[in-house]
């Protein structure tokens, strides 16, 4: 898989790290095996610190500056847990 990575995030005490393309697509990786856990589209856009993973590596939050809001996703499945479209110009 080849893509231009624009974002990276990890938590200190978990085995997950996230990478993301220029906009939208997030990839979740196992830091020990380098295996892809999941990939999914989000509200993420370019610039700033707009991607984060929780401490146990089970969920991630992504945000948009341009007005698409903020959302939380389950890392193992990529499914959206919640979304707030009313939050604008976010940095995490």
Order of alpha helices (4+ residues) and beta strands (2+ residues): beta-beta-beta-beta-beta-beta-beta-beta
